[in-house]
Amino acid sequence: MPDLWMPGATHLDIGDHAPTDGGPAKAIGHITWDRNATVTKPAALVPYESLRDYFGKNAAGKAVAPHILWDPFIGRVTQFVPANSRSKSLADAAGGTRTNRAGSVVIQVEALFFPYCVVGGKTYVRLADTPCKGWAELNAWVRSWGVPDAWPMGRPTNFTPHRSATVWTQASGWYAHAHVPENDHQDPGSWPAFITKEDDPMAGMTKTVSYVVSRRRRL
């Protein structure tokens, strides 16, 4: 069985675990989008610790916490719920298309990023332009849960939403928040390329232990 808790990540269990529905394994890419910066008014990146504490310790943040908070500039990762639990980062209206639970896993990843954030004196427009540190390990762990390296709705390259309840229900793979039914967010705008199997840091490893922001209304 794959690791319920990502190896190398900080584990900050918020409780509130609940099973998923089963079906095609999915992962969802989000950005935290904490500030509305612009090309003429870039803004400093919000500290990682602020988001970690919001999702991990604040009641309002826990109610919308993802599985993973990922810092693509340094490579830090914090996990809030195990992989086989649903998290609550997607809108999921009662009686509608299932979102947070719609798969054998629905692993949600919030990248610490917003367009025109400033880090180390440099302005970053797209998440894919950041150093993307820690992505290889994160990609490999998500893959270990049966999520293929595929974008059923297309790899995000801008903030234009594309949604299909049929594709969402039937296809396994990675989805942008902008691809998820019942949701109106347009992130993440871009995402790093998948890591080739040859570069997979978990390839060939034998696992002997299993580890037992605005935001939207979640189920």
N, C-alpha and C positions, 0 to 999 in steps of 0.2 A: 504493500500500500504506500502511496506517496506520502510525503510529510504533510501533516495537517498545518504545521507552522513552518514558514519558510526558513530554511537554514541560513544563518547569518543575519537575519532580521532581528530587531528588537521586538519582543512579544509583549504587548500591552493589552491583555485580554479584557474586554469591556463586558463580557457576559452576553446575555440576550442572544444565545445561539438558537437557531431554528433550522429545520431541514429544508432542503430544496425539493423541487417536484420531480427531479429526474428528467432525462431527455438529453438533447445535444449539449455538450460541455461548452461553456462560454467564458470569455473574459471581456471586461468593459474598460475602455480607456477614458479617463477624465483628466481635466486639469483643475486645480483649486481656484483659479481666476479670482484672487482675493482683492485685486485692485483693477480699476479701469484706466490703465495707462494708455498713452497714445504715442505716435511717432514724434510729436512735438513736446509731449510731456511724459517721458518715461519715468518709471518709479522703481524704487529699491524693492527687491524681492522680500516678501514677508518671511520672517524667521521660521525655520523648520520647526523649532520648538513650539511656536505659537499654534501651528496646525496640529502637531502631535498632541498637545495638551487639549486643544479644542475637541478633537475626535475622541481622545482617550479619557478625558477627565470632566469635560463640560457636559451637562445634561442635554443641552440642545445639540451639541456636536455628536454625542453618542447616538442620538436618534437618527442621524444621517451618515454615520461612519461607514467608510468602505472597508474592504479587507485590508488594503495596503495603502500606506502613504509612502511615496517614493520621492526622494530628493535627487533629481538627475544631475545636479551640479557637484555633489559630493559622494553620492551613492548610498546615502543612508536610507534604510527601509524600516518602517514600523508596521506591524500587523496587529489588527484589533479583534478579529474573529477568525476561527479556523476555516480552512478552505471548504469544508463540507457544510458549512453553515451559510445561510443567506446573510447578506449585509443589507443596508438600507439607503444606498446612495442614488437609487432610481425612484422616480415617481411610479406608483403602482396603485392605480385606482381600484377600489373594490368592484368586482364584477367584470373588469376589463381584461385586457391581455396581461398575463403574468409577466413580470419583469425581474424583480430581485430573486425570484425562486425558479426561473424558467430554464433549468438545466440540471445535469448531474452535479455540476458546479457552476456558479456564476460569480467568478472572481473579479472583484472591482478594484481598480488601481487608480488612485488619485496622485497625479504627478504634481509636485510643488512647482507651479508655473503660472504665469499670465503673460499675454503678449506685451512686449516692450518693457519687460522687467530688466532691471540692472543688477548685474552681479560682477564684482571685481572690476568695476568701471566700464563694462561692456554691456550693451543693450541687446537683448535676445528677442527676436520677433516670433520665432516658432520653437516649439518644444524640440522638434527634431534637430534644431541647430545648437542645442545645449550639448555639454559633454556626454550626456546620457550615461553617466557612471552608474554601475549597478544593474543596467538593463540586461546584460547577458545572464546574470544569475536569476533575475526576475523572470525573464522570458523562459529560461530553462525550467524553473519551478512551475510556472503556469502550464507549460507543455507537459510536465510530468503528470498533470491531472487530466490529460486527455484533450486539452484544448489545442487544436492544430494551428500551425502558423499560417493562418488564412484570414482574410477580411471578407466575409460573405457580402457585405454592402460596399466593399471597396476601401482601401486604405485612406484614411482622412488626409486631405491635402489643403483644406480650407474650412471655413466655418459654415458651410452650406449643409443643412440637414438633408438626409435621405433616409426614409423610414419605410419598412415593409413588415407588417405583422406576420405575413406568410414566411418570409425569409427568416425572421427572428425565431419563429416557432420551429422551423425545420432544420436550420443550418447551424452547425458547430463552428466555432472560431472566435476571433476577436471582433468586437463591435465598438465603434465610437459612441459616446453618449448621444451624439447627433443622429445615431442610427436606431435608437431604442424606441419602440412604440410607447405612446402615452406621455412621452417626455418632450419638453420644448427647449432644452438646452442644446447649444450648437458646438460644444467642445468635443474633442481637444484641439481640433484644427490641424494637427499633424501628429505623427507618432514615429518613433525610431523603427528602422528596418529590423526584421527578425534576424536572430543570430543563426548562422549556419550550424548544422549538426556537428561539423568538425570543430567549431569554436564553442560548443556547448560545454560549460564548466561542470555540468552534472553528468555528462555522457560517460557511461562505463562505471559509474560509482554504484556500489552495492549499499543499499540502505538497510540497516538492521534495527533502526529505532523509528517509531512513528509517534509524533507528538500529538499524546492524547490532548458649504460655506455660504451664503444666502441660503437657506437651502429649502429643498422641496419636500412635500409631504410623502412619507414612505409607509408601506405596509409592514 
